Amino acid sequence: MSICVAIGVFASPVSGAERSPPGATAESVVALARRLSPELAAAVLDADAALQRVGAAGVQPDPTITLQAWDVNSKGVGQRWIGVEQTFRLWGKTDLEKGVAQADADASRHQSQAMEVDLVARVKTAYAQYSAAQRALELSKSLQQRVDQLLELLRLRYGASSVDQQEVIRSELEAATAAADVARREGDVKSSAARLNALIGRDARAPLAPSKGFPPLRTKLTLSGVQDLARSSNPQLAATHAQVRSATTTKELTDLNYYPDITAGANFVQRQSGENSGMFLLGFKVPLQYEAKDAEQRAASASLGAAQARNDALRIRLDGDVAEAWYRLEAIRKAIKIFEQRQLPPARLSVETARSGFDAGTTNLATLLESERRLRAVELELLALKVEEQSKYADLERLAGGAL
């Protein structure tokens, strides 16, 4: 991507179709982050700068034009020499220099891709937290509404039935706790929205649309499949491959330092008297500084070994990171299944039974409130597990180099 294209992508004005606030889906915020994120824009421009340097590498030096005046005295200039000299880098040095620049440009491009993949993963995690904060607020408001209705009912019954003052006070305390929890959840929604806006590249107070829920995730994943995808598509691993290629080419280039460059030239000699003539020259530097060239070779060999070691280390760590994220994702999904099948239905049934018993006068207030709190705790725990599932899935996508 050229500089002009990059600036156009990251600085283009928002069109009329985009004036509605994002946030309804994860795709909407990811697309906006790709367009507005300043850190991603910087990475793209760095990669473009490295690509432009390829055109400046591997070229012959500029020729030298010389103008000389000889036999200059009181009678004027006796001879004028007009010449040109050109140094030629032979033995394939220019091709190797261009190869080094191209490998560096590839590494920079892969680093830019790694930045984008990492940004997308962070945005998806932040969006999951934003969605969960909204859902938690809905649960808190629902509980507050039920507690307020219960308090109103107890106040109506107080003095006309067996409801005593302690039950009314207990319900009032429960209503205050529910109201405080709603206020805290409203703050969580605002803070998660601010965090998401910052990742996108927008003002922290910019409006976001209500979330439509968590995006669907693939359920049929294999560890070996994700590891193979990571080995072939992870941009950081691709960047280290390019760095190994650059170091290998640099080592080959230092091996050629023992072969000198050639300088050729010609001069046209213009005389005031006599016949004009020409001169030709051919020269080369004698590579006597072997110690310096040997040191350059040793440094290039060490750099190549370091690049290969970093590549091997990243490949091994990548396999381990994929396995760790995959096993955690599998464990979270098992926990979600247990909550959905074995905890949530009994908790809901307990609330329904307690409500019916309270209306019939066979269940006391404490039992009803305890069942309501238990249901809400299960729902919030299930919500936290789903956020963690989204986060671990985003980690797998980041390691794999893109969407699974």
N, C-alpha and C positions, 0 to 999 in steps of 0.2 A: 504494500500500500504506500503510495507516494505521500509526500508532506501535504500537498494540496488536498488530496482525497481524505487524508486523516483529519485535517482541519475541518473539511466540509462535513465529515461524519459526526465529529464530536462538538461542533459549534453551530450546526444548522438550527434554525429556529423551529419551535414546536408548531406543527401544522394544526389546522382546525380540527382534524379528526382526533388529535392527541390532547385536546384541551380538557377532556374529561379526566379527572384524576385517576392515576393508576392505583393498583392495589387489590383489584377484584380477584386477580389470578396471579400465580407465581410467574407465569410467562410475561405478563405485562411489566412487572418490575424488573425482570431479568433483561428484557429488551431495552428498557430505559437505562438500566445500569450500563449496558454495553455502549450506549450512545452518549451518556453524560459523565461517566466516571472519569475524573481528571487523572487518576493514577493509571488507568487503562490507556488513556490518550497519550500520556507520557511514555508508556511502554511501546505503543505503536510507533510513535515518532522516533524513539531510540532505535527500534528495528529498522525504520526507514533510513535513518542516518547511517547505520551500518551497511545497509544495502547500497546506498549511494557511494560509500567508500570503495566498493568493489570496482567501480568505474575508474577510480584513481590509482588502483593497484596494478602492478604488472605491466607498466608502460615504460618505454625507453626514456632516458633523460632528455630534456630539451637540448637542441643543438646550441652551440656557442658561436656567435658571429664576432669576428675579431677585426679591428681596424688598427694598423700599425703604421707609424711614420719612421723612416730610417734616413740616416745621413742628414739630420736636421742641423742647419747652420745658418750663417748670415745670408747665404745664397738661396735659402729655401729648403724645401723637402726634396731629398735626393730620390727616395723610393717610397712608394705606398704599397702596403701589403693588405689585401682584403681576403680574409679567409673564413672558413667554417670548420668547426670541430664537432664530432659526435661520438659519444661513448655508447658502446653496444654491450648490453648485458646478455651474455650468451649462456650456453649450457642448460637452457630451460629455466633460468632463474625467474624470468618474468611470469611464466606460466605457474610456477610454484607460488610466487607472491600473490597472484590473482586467486590461486586455490586457497591460500591462507585467508585472504579477505572474504572469499565466498563462504568458507567454513565459519568464520566469525559472524558473518551476516546471518547464516542459518541458525547459529546458536542464539543470536539476539532475537531472531524471529520466533524461535521456540520458547524463549523466555517470555516474550510478549504473549504467546498463546498460553503459557503456564499462568501468567498474571490474569488472563481472562478467565481461565478455568477456575482458578482460586476465587476470583471475584464472584463468579456465578454461584459457586458452592456457598460462599458466605452470604450472598443475597438470599439464596433459597433457605438457608438456616434462619436468617433474620425474618424472612417472610413467614416461616412456620411459627416462630415465636410471636409474630404479630397476629397471625390467625388464632393461635392458642390464647393470647391475651384477650382477644375479642370474645372467644367462646367462653373463657373463664368469667368474663364480665357478664355474659348472658346467664350463666349458671348462678352467679351471685345475685343478680337481679331477680331471677326466678325464685331463689330461696328467700330473698327479702320480701317478695310479694306474698309468698305463702306464710311467712312469719307475721307480716302485717295483717293478713286476713285472719290468722289465728288470734292475734292480739285483739282485733276488733270483735271477734266472736266471744272471747273471754270477757271482755268489758261488758258486752251485752248480757252475758250470762251471770256476771258477778252480782250477787245479791238476790238473784232470782232462782238460783240453782245451787248445786253443791260446790261451785267454783269458789275458792277462797282467795284472799288477797295475795297470798304467796305465789299462786299460779299466775296471777296477773303481773306481779312484779317480775317473776321469772321470764314471762313472755316479753315484757318490756325490755329487759336486759338482752334477751335474744334478738329482739328487733334492732336494738342499738348496735349490737355486734354485727348483724347482717348489713346495716347501713354503713358501718365503718369499712366492712369488707368490700362493699360496692365502690366506695370512694377510693380504696387502695387499688382495686382492679381497674378503675378508670385511669388512674395514674400509670398503671402498667401498660395500658393500651397506648397512652401518649408517649411513654418512653420507648416502647418497642417501635412505634411509628417513627420517632425521631432517629432511632438507630438505623432503621431501614432506609429512611430518606438520606442519611449521611452516606451509607454504602452506595446508594444509587448515584449520588452526586447532586442532590437537591438540598434546599434549605430544610433545616430540621422541623420547621413548623409548616412545611408545605402539606396540603391536604392529600389524604389517601382514601381511596374508596374502601368500603367495607369488604372484608375478605369473604370469598365464596367457599372457603374451606381449604383443607390440605389438598395438594395435587395428587393424583393417583400415582402409585409406584409399582414397578414390576415386582412380582412375587416369585417368579421362577428364575433364580440366579444361581449359578454354580461358582464355587471358589476358583476352580481352575479356569473357567471361562473369563472371569473378571481379571485374574492374574495375566492371562494371555493378552487380553485387551490392553491392560496397563503396560505390558512390555512393548507392545507395538504402537501405542497411541499416547502414552504419557509424555507431555511436552518437555518436562524437566529431564527425563531420560533421553529424549531426542536431543536436547541441548547439550548434554554431556557427550553424546555420540559425536556431535558436531565439534565440540571442543577437542576430543581425541583426534578427529580428522585434521583440525587446525594444528595441533601439536605435532602430529606425524608429518605434515607438510613442512612445518617450520624446521623440524629435524632434517628433512631432506634438503632444505634450503641452506642450512648451516654446513652440510656436507659439501656443498658446492662453493663455499667461501675460499677453498684452496685454489679454485680456478679463477684466474683474473678476468676482469672486464677489459675490453679492447676499446681504444680510442683511435679513431681515424679522422684525418683532416686534410684540407687542401688550402693553399694560399695562391692568390693571383698577385704577382709582383709587378707593379707599374713603375717604370723608371723615367726620369726626366730626359735622360739621354741614353740611347741604346735600346735594345729590343726588350719588350716585356717578356716575362717568363712566369712559370708556375712552380709551386712547391707542394709536396705531398708528405704526410707524416702518418706514422702508425706507432702506437705506444700501448703499453700495458703496465699495470702496477705489479711489482714483484711481491708475491705473498710471503714475506719473511717473518711476519709476526705469528709464528705457529702457536706460541703459547696462548695468545688471545683467541685464535681460532679454535684451538683445542678446548679452551674454557667455554666458548660459545657452544661447541658440540656437547660438552658435558651438561651445560645448563639446559639445552634443548632436550637431551635424553631424560634428564630429571623431570622436566615439565611434561614430557610425554608419559613417563611412568606415573606421575601424579594424576594426569588426566584419565589414564586408564584405571587407576585405583579408585578415583572418584566415581567413574562410571560403574565399576563393579560394585562399589559400596552402595550407590543409589539403587542399582538393580536389586541387590539383596534386601535393602531396607524397603523398597517398594513392594516386593513380595510379602514381606512381613506386615507392612502397614495394611495392605489389601486383606490379608488373612485376619488381622485384628479387627478391622472395620466390618468384615463380612461376618465373623463369629458374633460380634456384638449386635449386629443387625438381626441375625437369626435369633439370638437370645431375647432381644426386645420384642420381636414379632411373636415369639412363644408366650411372653408375658402378656402382650396385648390380647392374644387369643384367650388366655386364662381369665383375664379381667372381663372380657366381653362375654364369655360363656359361663363363668362360674362365680363371678362376683357382682357384676352389674345386674343381672336378672333377680337374684335373691335380694339385693339391696332395694331395688324398685318394688318388689313384692312386699318387703318389710314396711316400706313407707305406705303403700296402699292399705295393708292390713292395719297399721297403726292409725291411719286416718279414719278408716271405717270404725275401728274400735273406739276411737276418741269421740266420733260423732254419736256412737251408740252408748257412750259412757262406760265402756269396759276397759279402756286403755287410758292411763294417766298422761299428763302433759309431758313429763320427763321422758317417757318412752317414745312419744311422738317426735319430740325434738331430737332425741338421740338417733332415731331412724333417719330423720331428714339430714342430720349432719353426716351420718355414715354414708348415705347415698351421694351426697355432695363430695365427700372425701374420695370415694371410689371414682366418681366422674373426673375429678381433678387429677387423680393419679393416672387414670387412663389417658387423659389429655397430655400429661407430661410425657408418658411413654410414646405417644404418637409424635410429639415434637422431637423426641430423641430419635425415633425412627426416621423422620425426615432429615435430621441432621446427619445421621450415620449414612443414609443413602446418598446425601450430598457429598459426604467424604469419599464414598466409593466412586462416585462420578468424577470427583476431582482427581483421584488416583488413576482412574481409567482414562482420563483425558477428555471426557465429554459425557454426554447423556448415555445411559445404559439401555 
